[in-house]
Amino acid sequence: MLTAKGKYGLKALAHLATLQPGETTQAMDIAEAHNIPKKFLDAILGDLRNAGIVFSKKGPGGGYRLARAPGEIKIGQVIRTIDGPLAPIACASRTAYQPCRDCKSIKTCTVRLMMTKVRDAMSDVLDRLTIADMAAEGEGSNGTALKKRAARRTAG
């Protein structure tokens, strides 16, 4: 399940994807636009910066921007960075495997086998989708806000 931290991280990245190349924005602007607590967003953006997903610049004219093109940032990478493994249970994880204490055989455990299929399906989808895909979805349902933001950039 996606945590609030993961959801806010994805919202922040979709926001950054609407910026012009090289343009930055303040964390406060992102927080206000998406109703995200500023201190929580600062921690999330720090994690994303440490993972090389966003770039930050301090001082006048500073702020945040994507470190790579939105089409190069996979949703799966973002979720793993913020929330950890995609597997719904630890015994189905590829990167953080932990056996269950109550399981007699990991090879025949029906729950683990089913959750491994769930993990694979989630990974297949999330590792194909990008921040650009997510931002494009938002343009369909929130195109007006994105167009207003683009118009302000052009006018100012």
CORFEN-V376244 format. One record per backbone hydrogen bond with DSSP energy under -0.5 kcal/mol. NH is the residue of the N-H (numbers start at 1). CO is the residue of the C=O. E is the energy in kcal/mol with one decimal. If there is no record, write none. Layout:
BEGIN
nh=NH co=CO e=E
nh=NH co=CO e=E
END
This chain:
BEGIN
nh=7 co=3 e=-2.5
nh=8 co=4 e=-2.9
nh=9 co=5 e=-2.1
nh=10 co=6 e=-2.3
nh=11 co=7 e=-2.3
nh=12 co=8 e=-2.5
nh=13 co=9 e=-2.2
nh=14 co=10 e=-2.5
nh=15 co=11 e=-2.1
nh=16 co=12 e=-2.5
nh=17 co=13 e=-1.9
nh=18 co=14 e=-0.6
nh=18 co=15 e=-1.3
nh=19 co=16 e=-1.4
nh=23 co=20 e=-2.2
nh=25 co=64 e=-1.6
nh=30 co=26 e=-1.6
nh=31 co=27 e=-3.0
nh=32 co=28 e=-2.6
nh=33 co=29 e=-2.2
nh=34 co=30 e=-1.7
nh=35 co=31 e=-0.7
nh=35 co=32 e=-0.5
nh=36 co=31 e=-2.1
nh=41 co=37 e=-2.6
nh=42 co=38 e=-2.6
nh=43 co=39 e=-1.7
nh=44 co=40 e=-2.0
nh=45 co=41 e=-3.2
nh=46 co=42 e=-1.9
nh=47 co=43 e=-2.0
nh=48 co=44 e=-2.4
nh=49 co=45 e=-2.3
nh=50 co=46 e=-2.5
nh=51 co=47 e=-1.4
nh=52 co=49 e=-1.6
nh=53 co=48 e=-2.8
nh=54 co=48 e=-1.1
nh=55 co=65 e=-3.1
nh=57 co=63 e=-2.3
nh=62 co=59 e=-2.2
nh=63 co=57 e=-1.9
nh=64 co=25 e=-3.1
nh=65 co=55 e=-1.9
nh=67 co=53 e=-2.6
nh=68 co=53 e=-0.6
nh=72 co=69 e=-2.4
nh=73 co=70 e=-1.0
nh=74 co=72 e=-0.7
nh=75 co=129 e=-2.5
nh=76 co=126 e=-2.5
nh=78 co=74 e=-1.7
nh=79 co=75 e=-2.6
nh=80 co=76 e=-2.5
nh=81 co=77 e=-2.2
nh=82 co=78 e=-2.4
nh=83 co=79 e=-3.4
nh=84 co=79 e=-0.9
nh=84 co=80 e=-0.9
nh=92 co=89 e=-1.8
nh=93 co=90 e=-1.4
nh=98 co=90 e=-0.8
nh=103 co=100 e=-0.8
nh=108 co=105 e=-0.7
nh=109 co=105 e=-1.0
nh=113 co=109 e=-2.3
nh=114 co=110 e=-2.1
nh=115 co=111 e=-2.6
nh=116 co=112 e=-1.9
nh=117 co=113 e=-1.3
nh=118 co=114 e=-1.9
nh=119 co=115 e=-2.5
nh=120 co=116 e=-2.4
nh=121 co=117 e=-2.3
nh=122 co=118 e=-2.6
nh=123 co=119 e=-2.8
nh=124 co=120 e=-2.4
nh=125 co=121 e=-1.9
nh=126 co=122 e=-3.0
nh=127 co=123 e=-2.4
nh=128 co=125 e=-1.3
nh=129 co=125 e=-1.8
nh=131 co=70 e=-0.9
nh=131 co=73 e=-2.0
nh=132 co=70 e=-1.4
nh=134 co=130 e=-2.1
nh=135 co=131 e=-2.8
nh=136 co=132 e=-2.3
nh=137 co=133 e=-1.8
nh=138 co=134 e=-1.8
nh=139 co=135 e=-1.5
nh=140 co=136 e=-1.1
nh=141 co=137 e=-1.3
nh=142 co=138 e=-3.3
nh=143 co=139 e=-0.8
nh=146 co=142 e=-1.8
nh=147 co=143 e=-2.6
nh=148 co=144 e=-2.4
nh=149 co=145 e=-2.2
nh=150 co=146 e=-2.4
nh=151 co=147 e=-2.6
nh=152 co=148 e=-2.3
nh=153 co=149 e=-1.9
nh=154 co=150 e=-2.1
nh=155 co=151 e=-2.7
nh=156 co=152 e=-2.5
END
